[in-house]
């Protein structure tokens, strides 16, 4: 029984290793979140201005099975998110 549990744990870790999102995936997700419930003109503005800003102001800490992203906002606020298994979750905004 212990070997089965260990085998399942190793399989999950390997799966998480291969589905650890990169910075481009994070920027795409963040821009999609900003585009929700917006009109077409605002969406174009997000693509032209916000996406390059996010790319240059985001730090990624790679932990192999997940990644931490810290994005510095224009007003100095830092948004911390975690990415794992090709999904993103906001942890804090300070």
Order of alpha helices (4+ residues) and beta strands (2+ residues): alpha-alpha-alpha-alpha-beta-beta-beta-beta
